[in-house]
Amino acid sequence: MLVSLLAQIRARVGTVRILDYGCGTGGNTTSYGQFGSVIGIEPDFNAVRLAQSRGGGSYCRADGVRLPFRDGTFDVVIASDVLEHIEDDSGAMAEMARVLRPGGSMIISVPAHQWLFSYHDAALQHFRRYSKATLRGLLGRERLRIRRVSYWNTTLFPLLSLYRLLQQRRPRTVPRSDTKLLPGPINEALAVLLSAEAALVSHVRLPWGLSLVVVAESYGERPPQASSARSEESAPAGVATLPADERRNTTASESQYH
């Protein structure tokens, strides 16, 4: 899906300079190289080493709220399933906006619906899930104009929503993700469904889903520095989360099934 959206941007503006924000081990980064030069940033030392062994771009270890780049360095900033891992997501958004050139594009995907926050999210070190309103608020503070916003992971939404709501009622001392390695035929069928959704999201807005994807554009000089207020969304009462010192500022895109 992100590749399809990136292809649309490249078709409009030509070869681009891309920042893969929170690249993890570089699994997505390698697919972006066909559209221009790519730099991936990730705070985890071991993940950066694995990404460097994969190639497909340049990689560096960096803090997501203190990026080592000058203002306006990139034409496109991509953050795939990253913001939910950052406690100060407002500060992270400010940094992404700072290094994006005027007129540049930002592509963001995040897990949707705070009411679905469960032990799955806690296990994946999420601080929150997002609504369209909270995303619009984060983007609007940094003078980023939304071009497209849509849900995705639509096909699995009814089943996984019911499952996670039921899981919220089961007390657990150790958070666990519900993501599992599926048998080959089932995994292939799901991959086909997600590919079909990716094609749709490039052209239409899906009405519901487990995730949100937004394409935004920088449209002028940044406003005076605002306070880095965090999103008001947070883990619901009763859902155990990991201690703050066990979290990472940014992480790899760890699951298709948010």
C-alpha positions in Angstrom: 0.0 0.0 0.0 2.7 2.5 1.0 4.6 1.7 -2.2 1.5 2.4 -4.3 1.0 5.8 -2.6 4.7 6.6 -3.0 4.5 5.7 -6.7 1.7 8.3 -7.1 3.9 11.0 -5.5 6.9 10.1 -7.7 4.7 10.2 -10.8 3.7 13.8 -9.9 7.0 15.2 -8.8 9.7 12.9 -10.2 12.6 11.3 -8.3 12.4 12.1 -4.6 14.5 12.1 -1.4 12.8 9.8 1.1 13.1 9.4 4.9 11.9 6.1 6.2 11.2 7.2 9.8 11.5 4.2 12.2 12.8 1.8 9.5 13.4 -1.1 11.8 15.4 -3.8 10.0 14.8 -2.2 6.6 12.1 -4.5 5.4 10.1 -1.6 3.9 13.1 0.6 3.0 14.4 -1.7 0.3 11.1 -1.3 -1.6 11.3 2.5 -1.6 14.7 2.8 -3.4 13.1 2.5 -6.9 11.6 6.0 -6.3 14.7 7.9 -5.3 17.4 8.1 -2.6 16.3 6.6 0.8 17.6 7.1 4.3 16.2 5.0 7.1 16.5 6.0 10.8 16.0 3.7 13.8 17.1 4.0 17.4 17.8 0.3 17.9 21.5 -0.5 17.2 20.9 -4.1 16.2 18.0 -3.3 13.9 20.2 -0.7 12.1 23.0 -3.3 11.6 20.5 -5.8 10.1 19.1 -3.0 7.8 22.6 -2.1 6.6 23.2 -5.8 5.7 20.0 -5.7 3.6 21.0 -2.6 1.7 18.5 -0.7 -0.4 19.3 2.6 1.3 21.4 4.4 3.8 20.8 3.8 7.5 21.6 5.6 10.7 20.8 5.3 14.4 18.8 8.3 15.5 16.3 9.5 18.1 12.9 10.0 16.5 12.4 13.3 18.3 15.9 14.7 17.6 16.6 14.0 13.9 20.2 14.6 12.7 19.0 16.4 9.5 18.7 20.0 8.4 15.3 21.6 7.8 13.6 20.7 4.5 16.0 17.8 3.7 13.4 15.4 2.3 10.7 15.4 -0.3 8.9 12.5 1.3 8.8 11.3 4.9 7.2 7.8 5.6 6.3 6.6 9.1 4.9 3.1 8.8 3.4 1.9 12.2 5.8 4.0 14.2 3.9 6.9 15.9 2.0 4.6 18.3 5.4 3.6 19.8 6.4 7.1 20.7 5.2 8.7 23.9 5.8 12.2 22.7 4.1 11.8 19.3 3.6 15.5 19.0 7.4 16.1 19.2 7.9 13.3 16.7 5.5 14.9 14.2 7.2 18.3 14.7 10.6 16.7 13.8 9.2 14.9 10.7 7.5 18.2 9.6 10.8 20.1 10.2 12.9 17.9 7.8 10.2 17.9 5.1 10.6 20.5 2.4 7.8 22.9 1.7 5.4 21.2 -0.7 6.8 17.8 0.4 4.6 14.8 1.2 4.2 12.7 4.4 2.8 9.2 4.4 1.8 7.8 7.8 0.1 4.5 8.9 -1.0 3.8 12.4 -3.4 1.4 14.3 -6.9 2.7 14.5 -9.6 2.9 17.2 -8.5 3.5 20.8 -11.5 1.4 21.9 -9.6 -1.6 20.5 -6.5 -1.1 22.6 -5.7 -4.5 24.1 -3.0 -6.7 25.4 -1.9 -7.1 21.7 -1.0 -3.4 21.7 0.7 -3.5 25.1 2.8 -6.5 23.9 3.9 -4.5 20.9 4.8 -1.5 23.1 2.1 0.8 21.8 1.2 3.9 23.8 -2.1 4.4 21.9 -4.2 3.8 18.9 -5.5 6.6 16.7 -8.7 8.1 15.4 -9.0 10.4 12.4 -9.5 13.3 14.7 -6.3 12.7 16.7 -4.3 12.3 13.4 -5.8 15.5 12.0 -4.8 17.3 15.2 -1.2 16.2 15.1 -0.8 17.1 11.4 -2.7 20.4 11.7 -0.4 21.7 14.4 2.6 21.4 12.0 0.9 23.0 9.0 0.5 19.7 7.2 -2.5 19.6 4.9 -4.2 16.2 4.6 -4.6 15.0 1.0 -6.0 11.6 1.7 -7.0 9.7 4.8 -8.5 6.2 4.8 -8.9 3.1 6.9 -7.3 -0.1 5.8 -7.0 -3.7 7.0 -10.7 -3.7 6.3 -11.3 -7.3 5.6 -10.1 -8.5 9.0 -11.8 -5.7 10.9 -15.0 -7.5 12.1 -13.3 -10.7 13.2 -10.3 -9.2 14.9 -12.3 -6.4 16.5 -14.6 -8.9 18.2 -11.6 -11.1 19.3 -9.8 -8.2 20.8 -12.8 -6.8 22.6 -13.3 -10.2 24.2 -9.6 -10.3 25.1 -9.9 -7.1 27.0 -12.2 -8.9 29.4 -9.5 -11.5 30.2 -7.0 -10.5 32.9 -3.4 -11.1 32.0 -0.2 -10.4 33.9 2.0 -10.5 30.8 0.8 -8.8 27.6 0.9 -11.0 24.5 0.4 -10.2 20.9 -2.3 -12.1 19.0 -0.1 -12.1 15.8 0.8 -15.7 14.9 2.6 -17.4 12.1 -0.3 -18.8 10.0 -0.2 -21.9 7.6 1.1 -21.1 4.2 -2.2 -21.2 2.2 -4.0 -19.0 4.8 -1.1 -16.5 4.9 -1.1 -16.3 1.1 -4.8 -15.7 1.0 -4.5 -12.9 3.5 -1.6 -11.4 1.5 -3.9 -11.4 -1.6 -6.6 -9.6 0.3 -4.3 -7.0 1.7 -2.8 -6.4 -1.8 -6.3 -5.8 -3.1 -7.0 -3.4 -0.3 -3.7 -1.6 -1.1 -4.8 -1.1 -4.6 -8.2 0.3 -3.4 -6.7 2.7 -0.9 -4.7 4.3 -3.6 -8.0 5.4 -5.3 -10.9 5.2 -2.7 -11.4 5.8 1.0 -12.3 2.6 2.9 -15.0 3.1 5.5 -13.5 1.1 8.4 -10.4 -1.0 9.3 -7.9 -1.9 11.9 -5.4 0.8 10.6 -5.4 4.3 9.3 -3.3 5.7 6.5 -2.9 9.4 5.7 -1.1 11.3 3.0 -0.4 14.9 3.9 1.5 17.8 2.4 3.6 20.6 3.9 2.3 23.9 2.6 4.4 26.7 4.1 6.7 27.9 6.8 6.3 26.3 10.2 4.3 28.2 12.8 5.9 29.2 16.1 7.0 26.2 18.2 4.0 24.7 20.0 4.2 22.8 23.2 4.8 19.1 22.6 1.6 17.9 24.1 1.1 14.2 23.7 -2.0 12.7 22.2 -4.8 12.4 24.6 -5.4 8.7 23.6 -3.9 6.3 26.1 -4.1 2.7 27.2 -7.5 2.0 28.9 -7.7 1.1 32.5 -7.1 -2.6 33.2 -4.7 -3.2 30.2 -1.2 -3.8 31.5 1.5 -2.0 29.6 5.3 -2.3 29.7 7.3 -0.1 32.0 8.5 3.1 30.2 12.2 2.1 30.5 11.4 -1.1 28.5 9.9 0.9 25.6 11.8 2.1 22.4 11.2 5.5 21.0 10.6 4.1 17.5 10.4 0.5 16.3 10.1 -1.6 13.2 6.8 -2.1 11.5 6.0 -5.2 13.4 2.6 -6.4 12.3 0.3 -6.2 9.3 -2.7 -7.0 11.5 -3.1 -4.0 13.8 
